[in-house]
Amino acid sequence: MRKFLYAFQVLVLMLFGTNECFAQQVKPVGAFEKKAIKLGEQVAYTLVLRHPSSMEVRFPDTLFNYKPFELASKKYFDTRTDREGISTDSAVYILTTFQTDSLLHFAVPVIVMRNGDTTTLWTDSVSVLVERIVPAADVEGAKLIPTTDYFEVNKGWNYPYIGAGILGFLIFLGVFYRLFGGRIRKAFRLQRLRRRFERFMNEYLPYTQRQLNPADAEHALAIWKSYLQGLQGIPYTTYTSKEIAEILPDKALQQTLRQLDLAIYGKKTDATTVQATVFLADFAKDAYRRKVEEVRNA
């Protein structure tokens, strides 16, 4: 008898298979687990649809507007088909609401596809009560009490924005250094050369403007060697005048260094000693200028 009824239903669907007729044969059913909920409380809504196994159905997903509720989570169950070819699809939706209406109505659609046609079937509208947390009488008689007390709020760090800002700043520095890094390094090096030369001249020039004794001549020569060593990277302070003359083959320089050695070790100083210190000052100045041109053209 049951098989006969099922065969008869299938025959009717085949003969009068319109969407309207089909909608009368298949009906989704939905129900809440509770009749009353509190504001913000989660409630389960169960949706069930029994249909011929040849039909394809689509239940509401996260894109559906569940107003006046909000979807918290959902769970679909595997389709079950009995011996008569009737399938059962079901799902449970966990909903919550923040609507203050005392009675909320709810219904959802189910999309079914049959022979290339699509039909939307709706459940019957079901309702749920929203219980008041505070009785209405208490709300009407309540008085607002203002307060101006200071309440300290911890200031949190917005780490994503901070990280993005640091990353952007590092990228800017990288681009800036790539474009102008060479010029900046060159400018700093030239400035360092100028300061060292100015310090040298301030310390050395007094020995070119007065009569010198052997100790003064020795001190002036040491200052000159130290400056030239820092400028050219050659350890002049460890070299004798003869070794310096071999490194710097300049006849005038050789004569000047011999004159200073005579003043230092021979204890003979005169006007030629001052002239020797003047020559070394000019020699250092020329060496400084050549170094500046080398850096600028690098």
Disulfide bonds with the S-S distance in Angstrom:
none
